[in-house]
Amino acid sequence: MSKSTEQSRREFLKTAGAGAATVIAGTIWPVSLAAAPKQDGPRFRIVHYTDVHVQPELNGERGFAQAIEHMNGQKAAFAISGGDLVFETLKANAGRARRLWDMYTARLRDFDMPAYQVMGNHDKFGLLNKDIKPSEPGYGEKMFLERLGRSSTYTSFDHGRWRFVLLDSIFPEKGGGWNPKLDEKQMAWLESELKAAEGRPVCAALHVPVITSFTQMLEGPLAAPRPQSTMHDAKELRELFEASNVKLVLQGHVHISEHYEYNGVHYISGGAVSGAWWEGPRNGHPEGYATIDFDGDGFTWNYHTYGWKAKKRTAYDSRDRAAHASLWNERAVFALIDETPSAGGPAGRSSVQI
Ligand SMILES: [Fe+2]
């Protein structure tokens, strides 16, 4: 990192009130997983952080900066985001969308490691705004591509013995809106990428879960999954993963931590940097991110909080209140949120440590 960039980061944290010179408190939340037998191969650590939903309200930008400061202390080889980088551009006008991307990319420069980005539903500009036409600059995936200097919303790379495949799980529907699935072109690309790994272990990352029990956890075992909470092509993806050597699937979107192993593939939903959209922990799951320590074909996963305290409701200013109202209006769109969280997290959950 250049000296001027480092200065600008520290100045931002200082003016934001986080106190960059101080040690930021954080802890490993009591969720930890060691998976797969160890084999020979280089060891390395990565960071998986998801659902930042960066925004100026509710101290969201400061929270992201604080999380990055904490992640940098992990001495990881690189970071992978899980999507929902900005909050939010599905419905935002162009000015707001550009401002949010300015904010996110400014903070990206704070990382001391490469940070690879995954597409989330809130990162596709204009899909739910009838006033924004597909001809608008930056429409859909274009703003993500332009701001991140990418030519495709999905990509892959190798590190050590592992191949990492970053997917775009947000399929824009004709006439507006989106559904969680891959298009045919991306599915064919994924098949060729997995084949080209030639038996080496693969970690896939995408925003919308292939496997989640989020709805059932909240509403009971007979509740139907929400239309946008799980990949529509989950069965095809799962079978493809099992037929190749995918060992680990990193998921976002649901803002909780959960882990499933099915036919030798581990599926992990990695909480959220923003918790419940910067209003506190979500359903007992605190604001945080994960580290994954790869060792041969195995790995260990840990979820870390980073010392974030959500603003108390009584301290909300008018912009915070507007953001809060907008968030709850979004519920019909998300169809994923069960209850209004209280700032600082649900009462009586002493196991949540921040
Ligand atoms: Fe999200």
Residues whose N, C-alpha, C, O or C-beta is under 5 A from the ligand:
A	BS01	LIG	D51 D84 H253
